[in-house]
């Protein structure tokens, strides 16, 4: 459900739907507008912001309903996710299926989920004004990375419950190397969010060069956080660096798996290599398919961008699994907190 929620966030962004709901109503907002008058009222509120005035002024009510649906469904799925968690947590707690060490991690998990909703509204609010056409790309990156943190925390918690200790290797150097790869990937994911927020793919829909240049003009005098071309350059450069680092890591993980007879690690490392190759190919194809303008529709570029996001999440999860399969030391790691 968390993976689906993140993908729904991607669809919301790609269709330009994120600013269609200009209010945050955690309870009453679960229901869409009922009747023609409520739809007109919601559309009227959207018409007050800059995105409508300068980009979507041609929108009719039916066009608005299309973008409204994706933002509403994204928020609805988040609510359902919270309800599923609470029902499951209450049931298993009542049945005494949890031990004491599991309670606090579950509470942290719930808090992370609730915080994600708040961060999401802060992001949306950054674009509901008379000047900004989109949400702030830095706040978009915060929302995205907070979602991935929630995803990885859930996965790590599950791994503690289902992976036997005897399947885990012990190698401090490989453990630290895996952390380095994950940190590098997280920086890359942040720049991926910047790419999305600033529509940077459309600013340089070329490969292998960036608009005919290997190194963009004025690279060092422009922002590496706010300038689309510089962000594009960083995203590509980090991708190449990540591939090289993973190749070295793959070899190192293979040696550890073979030396310590850990077939689970030997298999898990293969997924990391396969996913990073697929991700690079998808990144190239996605950039080359980027149109000059993409708003309010879901075509080839948007589908490729969603697949790019899905594989990025899968790569992160694969690395988290590999991190869990390699302990820094041989201490007892049975606790769940």
C-alpha positions as CSV (number, residue, x, y, z in Angstrom):
1,X,0.0,0.0,0.0
2,X,2.9,2.4,0.7
3,X,4.4,1.6,-2.7
4,X,1.0,2.3,-4.4
5,X,0.7,5.5,-2.5
6,X,4.1,6.8,-3.7
7,X,3.2,5.8,-7.2
8,X,-0.1,7.7,-6.9
9,X,1.9,10.7,-5.8
10,X,3.9,10.4,-9.0
11,X,0.7,10.3,-11.1
12,X,-0.6,13.3,-9.2
13,X,2.6,15.2,-10.0
14,X,2.9,14.1,-13.6
15,X,-0.7,15.0,-14.4
16,X,-0.4,18.4,-12.7
17,X,-3.1,17.5,-10.2
18,X,-1.5,18.3,-6.9
19,X,-2.9,21.8,-6.5
20,X,-6.5,20.9,-7.6
21,X,-7.6,20.6,-4.0
22,X,-6.8,23.9,-2.2
23,X,-7.9,22.9,1.3
24,X,-6.8,20.3,3.8
25,X,-9.7,18.6,5.5
26,X,-8.4,15.4,7.1
27,X,-11.9,14.1,7.9
28,X,-14.4,15.7,5.6
29,X,-12.0,15.8,2.7
30,X,-12.5,12.0,2.3
31,X,-15.6,12.8,0.3
32,X,-15.3,14.4,-3.2
33,X,-17.7,17.2,-4.1
34,X,-21.3,16.1,-4.2
35,X,-23.5,17.7,-6.9
36,X,-22.9,20.4,-9.5
37,X,-22.8,23.3,-7.0
38,X,-20.0,21.8,-4.9
39,X,-18.0,21.0,-8.0
40,X,-18.3,24.6,-9.2
41,X,-17.3,25.8,-5.7
42,X,-14.1,23.6,-5.8
43,X,-13.3,24.7,-9.3
44,X,-13.8,28.4,-8.3
45,X,-11.2,28.0,-5.5
46,X,-8.7,26.4,-8.0
47,X,-9.3,29.3,-10.4
48,X,-7.9,31.7,-7.7
49,X,-4.4,30.3,-7.8
50,X,-1.6,31.1,-10.3
51,X,-1.5,27.6,-11.8
52,X,-4.9,28.1,-13.2
53,X,-4.4,31.7,-14.2
54,X,-1.2,31.2,-16.1
55,X,-1.3,27.5,-17.3
56,X,-4.8,26.1,-17.1
57,X,-7.0,29.0,-17.8
58,X,-8.5,27.0,-20.7
59,X,-9.8,24.3,-18.3
60,X,-13.5,23.5,-18.3
61,X,-15.2,21.8,-15.3
62,X,-14.5,18.3,-16.8
63,X,-10.8,19.1,-17.1
64,X,-10.8,20.1,-13.5
65,X,-12.6,16.9,-12.5
66,X,-9.8,14.9,-14.1
67,X,-7.0,16.5,-12.1
68,X,-9.1,16.7,-9.0
69,X,-9.6,12.9,-9.1
70,X,-5.9,12.0,-8.9
71,X,-5.2,14.4,-5.9
72,X,-8.4,13.2,-4.1
73,X,-7.5,9.5,-4.7
74,X,-3.9,10.1,-3.5
75,X,-5.3,11.6,-0.3
76,X,-8.0,8.9,0.0
77,X,-5.4,6.1,-0.3
78,X,-3.4,7.7,2.5
79,X,-6.5,7.7,4.7
80,X,-7.3,4.0,3.9
81,X,-3.6,3.2,4.6
82,X,-4.0,4.7,8.1
83,X,-7.2,2.8,8.7
84,X,-5.7,-0.5,7.6
85,X,-2.8,0.1,10.0
86,X,-5.0,1.0,13.0
87,X,-7.4,-2.0,12.4
88,X,-4.5,-4.4,12.1
89,X,-2.6,-3.0,15.0
90,X,-5.7,-3.0,17.3
91,X,-6.6,-6.6,16.3
92,X,-3.2,-8.1,16.8
93,X,-2.6,-6.2,20.0
94,X,-5.9,-7.5,21.4
95,X,-5.0,-11.0,20.3
96,X,-1.6,-10.6,22.1
97,X,0.3,-11.5,18.9
98,X,2.8,-8.7,19.6
99,X,5.7,-8.9,22.1
100,X,6.7,-5.8,24.0
101,X,9.6,-5.0,21.8
102,X,7.3,-4.6,18.8
103,X,5.0,-1.9,20.2
104,X,7.3,1.1,20.1
105,X,8.4,0.4,16.4
106,X,4.7,0.2,15.4
107,X,3.9,3.5,17.2
108,X,6.9,5.1,15.4
109,X,5.6,3.7,12.1
110,X,2.2,5.3,12.7
111,X,3.8,8.6,13.7
112,X,5.9,8.6,10.5
113,X,2.7,8.0,8.5
114,X,0.9,10.9,10.1
115,X,3.9,13.2,9.7
116,X,3.9,12.3,6.0
117,X,0.4,13.6,5.6
118,X,1.4,16.9,7.3
119,X,4.5,17.2,5.1
120,X,2.3,16.6,2.0
121,X,0.0,19.5,2.9
122,X,3.0,21.8,3.6
123,X,4.2,20.9,0.1
124,X,0.8,21.5,-1.5
125,X,0.4,24.8,0.4
126,X,3.6,26.1,-1.2
127,X,1.9,26.2,-4.6
128,X,-1.5,27.6,-3.5
129,X,-0.8,31.3,-4.1
130,X,-0.9,34.0,-6.8
131,X,2.7,33.6,-8.0
132,X,3.9,30.0,-8.0
133,X,2.9,27.7,-10.8
134,X,3.9,24.5,-9.0
135,X,4.7,23.3,-5.5
136,X,8.1,24.1,-4.2
137,X,10.5,21.5,-5.5
138,X,12.5,21.3,-2.3
139,X,9.3,20.6,-0.3
140,X,8.4,18.0,-3.0
141,X,11.7,16.3,-2.4
142,X,11.0,16.3,1.4
143,X,7.6,14.7,0.8
144,X,9.2,12.1,-1.4
145,X,12.1,11.2,0.8
146,X,9.8,11.1,3.9
147,X,7.6,8.6,2.0
148,X,10.7,6.5,1.2
149,X,11.8,6.7,4.9
150,X,8.4,5.3,5.9
151,X,8.7,2.6,3.2
152,X,12.2,1.5,4.3
153,X,11.3,1.6,8.0
154,X,8.4,-0.8,7.3
155,X,10.6,-3.1,5.2
156,X,13.4,-3.1,7.9
157,X,10.8,-4.0,10.6
158,X,9.5,-6.8,8.4
159,X,13.0,-8.2,7.8
160,X,13.7,-8.3,11.5
161,X,10.6,-10.6,11.8
162,X,11.1,-12.9,8.9
163,X,14.8,-13.3,8.2
164,X,16.6,-15.9,10.3
165,X,19.9,-14.8,11.9
166,X,21.8,-17.7,10.3
167,X,21.1,-16.2,6.8
168,X,22.9,-13.0,7.7
169,X,26.6,-12.5,6.9
170,X,29.1,-10.6,9.1
171,X,31.3,-8.1,7.3
172,X,31.9,-4.6,8.7
173,X,33.5,-3.3,5.5
174,X,30.7,-4.5,3.2
175,X,28.1,-3.1,5.7
176,X,29.7,0.3,5.6
177,X,30.0,0.1,1.8
178,X,26.3,-0.7,1.5
179,X,25.4,2.3,3.7
180,X,27.6,4.5,1.4
181,X,25.7,3.2,-1.6
182,X,22.3,3.9,0.0
183,X,23.4,7.4,1.0
184,X,24.5,8.0,-2.6
185,X,21.2,6.7,-3.9
186,X,19.3,8.9,-1.5
187,X,21.1,12.0,-2.8
188,X,20.3,10.8,-6.3
189,X,16.6,10.4,-5.4
190,X,16.6,13.9,-4.0
191,X,17.9,15.2,-7.3
192,X,15.3,13.1,-9.0
193,X,12.6,14.9,-7.1
194,X,14.2,18.2,-8.0
195,X,14.1,17.1,-11.7
196,X,10.4,16.3,-11.3
197,X,9.5,19.5,-9.4
198,X,11.3,21.8,-11.9
199,X,10.3,19.9,-15.0
200,X,14.0,19.6,-15.7
201,X,13.7,16.6,-18.1
202,X,11.9,19.0,-20.5
203,X,14.7,21.5,-20.3
204,X,17.2,19.0,-21.8
205,X,15.4,16.1,-23.6
206,X,18.7,14.9,-25.1
207,X,21.3,12.1,-24.4
208,X,24.2,11.5,-23.9
209,X,24.8,15.3,-24.0
210,X,22.7,18.0,-22.3
211,X,21.4,20.1,-25.1
212,X,24.6,19.3,-27.1
213,X,27.0,20.0,-24.2
214,X,28.9,17.5,-22.0
215,X,29.3,20.2,-19.4
216,X,26.6,22.9,-19.4
217,X,27.6,26.6,-19.8
218,X,27.8,28.7,-16.7
219,X,27.7,25.5,-14.6
220,X,29.6,27.0,-11.6
221,X,27.7,30.3,-11.5
222,X,24.2,28.7,-11.4
223,X,22.5,27.0,-8.5
224,X,22.8,23.3,-8.1
225,X,19.5,23.3,-6.2
226,X,17.3,25.6,-8.2
227,X,18.6,25.6,-11.8
228,X,17.0,22.9,-14.1
229,X,20.1,22.4,-16.3
230,X,22.4,22.1,-13.3
231,X,20.0,19.7,-11.6
232,X,19.9,17.7,-14.8
233,X,23.7,17.5,-14.9
234,X,23.9,16.4,-11.3
235,X,21.2,13.8,-11.7
236,X,23.0,12.2,-14.7
237,X,26.4,12.4,-13.0
238,X,25.2,10.8,-9.9
239,X,23.6,8.0,-11.9
240,X,26.9,7.2,-13.6
241,X,28.7,7.3,-10.3
242,X,26.1,5.1,-8.7
243,X,26.5,2.5,-11.4
244,X,30.3,2.3,-11.0
245,X,29.9,2.1,-7.2
246,X,27.4,-0.7,-7.4
247,X,29.7,-2.7,-9.7
248,X,32.4,-2.6,-7.1
249,X,29.9,-3.3,-4.4
250,X,28.5,-6.2,-6.3
251,X,31.9,-7.9,-6.5
252,X,32.6,-7.3,-2.8
253,X,29.2,-8.7,-1.8
254,X,29.8,-11.7,-4.0
255,X,33.1,-12.5,-2.3
256,X,31.5,-12.2,1.2
257,X,28.5,-14.4,0.2
258,X,30.8,-17.0,-1.2
259,X,33.3,-16.9,1.7
260,X,30.7,-17.2,4.4
261,X,28.3,-19.5,2.4
262,X,25.4,-17.1,2.5
263,X,23.2,-17.8,-0.6
264,X,20.6,-15.2,0.4
265,X,23.2,-12.4,0.1
266,X,24.4,-13.9,-3.2
267,X,20.9,-13.7,-4.6
268,X,19.9,-10.4,-3.1
269,X,23.0,-8.6,-4.6
270,X,22.0,-9.7,-8.1
271,X,18.7,-7.7,-7.8
272,X,20.6,-4.5,-7.0
273,X,22.7,-4.9,-10.2
274,X,19.8,-5.7,-12.4
275,X,17.7,-2.9,-11.0
276,X,20.4,-0.2,-11.4
277,X,20.9,-1.2,-15.1
278,X,17.1,-1.1,-15.8
279,X,16.9,2.2,-14.0
280,X,19.7,3.8,-16.1
281,X,18.0,2.6,-19.3
282,X,14.6,3.9,-18.1
283,X,16.2,7.2,-17.2
284,X,17.6,7.7,-20.7
285,X,14.4,6.7,-22.5
286,X,12.3,8.9,-20.2
287,X,14.4,11.9,-20.8
288,X,14.4,11.4,-24.6
289,X,10.6,11.1,-24.5
290,X,10.1,14.3,-22.6
291,X,7.8,16.8,-24.4
292,X,8.3,20.5,-24.3
293,X,5.1,20.8,-22.3
294,X,3.4,18.1,-20.2
295,X,0.4,19.0,-18.1
296,X,-3.0,17.5,-17.4
297,X,-2.5,14.3,-19.3
298,X,-0.9,10.8,-19.0
299,X,1.0,9.7,-22.1
300,X,4.2,7.9,-23.0
301,X,6.5,10.3,-21.0
302,X,4.3,10.0,-17.9
303,X,4.2,6.2,-18.0
304,X,8.0,6.0,-18.4
305,X,8.5,8.5,-15.6
306,X,6.3,6.4,-13.3
307,X,8.2,3.2,-14.2
308,X,11.4,5.2,-13.5
309,X,10.1,6.1,-10.0
310,X,9.0,2.5,-9.4
311,X,12.4,1.0,-10.2
312,X,14.1,3.7,-8.1
313,X,12.0,2.5,-5.1
314,X,12.7,-1.1,-5.9
315,X,16.4,-0.4,-6.0
316,X,16.3,1.3,-2.7
317,X,14.4,-1.6,-1.1
318,X,16.8,-4.1,-2.7
319,X,19.7,-2.2,-1.1
320,X,18.0,-2.1,2.3
321,X,17.5,-5.9,2.1
322,X,21.2,-6.3,1.4
323,X,22.1,-4.0,4.3
324,X,20.0,-6.2,6.6
325,X,21.7,-9.4,5.3
326,X,25.1,-8.0,6.3
327,X,25.7,-7.3,10.0
328,X,28.5,-5.1,11.1
329,X,29.4,-7.5,13.9
330,X,28.3,-10.9,15.1
331,X,26.3,-9.5,18.1
332,X,22.8,-10.8,18.7
333,X,20.4,-8.7,16.6
334,X,17.1,-10.4,17.6
335,X,15.5,-7.3,19.0
336,X,13.0,-5.4,16.9
337,X,13.4,-1.9,18.4
